[in-house]
Amino acid sequence: MAFMFKGVRLALVLVSVTAMAGCDGEKNAGEPGSPKDRHAEAFEQGLKGCAVVADSLGNTWIGKPFTGLETWLAANSLTDVGSVRIIRPDTAVTEDYRINRLNITLDDKDVVTKLHCG
């Protein structure tokens, strides 16, 4: 029985040491060039790219039938958008956030009501 407790204590010590070692790199996480900083920069660039597309298309297509936008999307390449998701009433959608996904929300008559990223 004492041997089992020594094993548990050893495991706890190893977990603690590993967790402490992982925290060491976090103190510089916000500095320029750090992994966290590069991730934030990529996130912001992706969001801006998709947002520019959403704003531009929104100015033209909100309030108009989706068939026109669908034709336009098929004929044009959106380099700042990784994917397009069509959201109709009663459509189940995932809640995952993707910075380069363009969401097109339609009403029950397939009229574009909203364009946004996420």
C-alpha positions in Angstrom: 0.0 0.0 0.0 2.8 2.4 0.8 4.4 1.7 -2.6 1.1 2.8 -4.3 1.1 6.1 -2.4 4.8 6.8 -3.5 3.7 6.2 -7.1 0.9 8.7 -6.7 3.2 11.2 -5.1 5.8 10.7 -7.9 3.1 11.2 -10.5 1.9 14.4 -8.9 5.4 15.8 -8.7 5.9 15.0 -12.4 2.7 16.7 -13.4 3.6 19.8 -11.3 7.0 20.0 -12.8 5.7 19.6 -16.3 3.0 22.3 -15.7 5.6 24.7 -14.3 7.8 24.1 -17.3 5.0 24.9 -19.7 4.3 28.3 -17.9 7.9 29.5 -18.5 7.3 30.5 -22.1 4.1 32.4 -21.3 5.9 35.4 -19.8 7.0 36.5 -23.2 3.8 35.5 -25.0 2.8 39.1 -25.9 6.1 40.3 -27.1 6.6 40.9 -30.9 7.6 37.7 -32.7 6.2 35.4 -29.9 3.9 32.6 -31.0 0.9 34.2 -29.3 1.7 37.5 -31.0 2.0 35.9 -34.5 -1.3 34.1 -33.9 -3.1 37.3 -32.9 -1.7 39.0 -36.0 -2.9 36.2 -38.3 -6.3 36.3 -36.7 -6.6 40.0 -37.2 -5.5 39.8 -40.8 -8.0 37.0 -41.6 -10.8 38.8 -39.8 -10.1 42.1 -41.7 -9.9 40.3 -45.1 -13.3 38.5 -44.6 -14.8 41.7 -43.0 -13.8 43.8 -46.1 -15.5 41.2 -48.4 -18.6 41.0 -46.1 -19.0 44.8 -46.0 -18.4 45.2 -49.8 -20.9 42.4 -50.7 -23.3 43.6 -48.0 -23.5 47.0 -49.5 -24.6 45.5 -52.8 -26.6 42.4 -51.9 -28.5 42.9 -48.7 -32.2 43.1 -49.5 -31.7 41.4 -52.8 -32.5 37.7 -53.9 -29.8 35.2 -53.1 -29.8 33.8 -56.7 -28.0 36.9 -57.9 -25.3 36.7 -55.2 -25.0 32.9 -55.8 -24.3 33.6 -59.5 -21.8 36.3 -58.6 -20.0 34.0 -56.1 -19.8 31.2 -58.7 -18.2 33.6 -61.2 -15.7 35.3 -58.8 -12.9 34.1 -56.6 -12.9 35.4 -53.0 -9.2 35.1 -52.0 -9.8 36.5 -48.5 -12.6 34.0 -47.7 -11.9 30.4 -46.9 -15.5 29.2 -47.1 -19.0 30.4 -47.5 -21.9 29.2 -45.3 -25.5 29.8 -46.3 -27.9 30.2 -43.3 -31.6 29.9 -44.0 -34.4 30.1 -41.4 -34.4 27.0 -39.2 -31.0 25.9 -40.4 -28.9 24.4 -37.7 -25.4 25.9 -37.6 -22.3 25.1 -35.6 -21.1 27.7 -33.1 -17.4 27.3 -34.1 -15.8 30.6 -35.1 -13.8 30.7 -38.3 -12.3 34.1 -39.1 -12.3 33.5 -42.8 -15.7 32.0 -43.2 -18.4 34.3 -44.8 -21.9 33.7 -43.5 -24.8 34.6 -45.7 -28.1 34.8 -43.8 -31.3 34.6 -45.9 -34.9 35.0 -45.0 -37.7 32.6 -45.8 -38.0 34.1 -49.4 -34.2 33.6 -50.0 -33.5 37.3 -49.7 -30.0 38.2 -48.3 -30.5 39.8 -44.8 -27.0 39.7 -43.4 -23.4 39.0 -44.4 -20.8 38.5 -41.7 -17.7 36.5 -40.9 -17.3 33.8 -38.3 
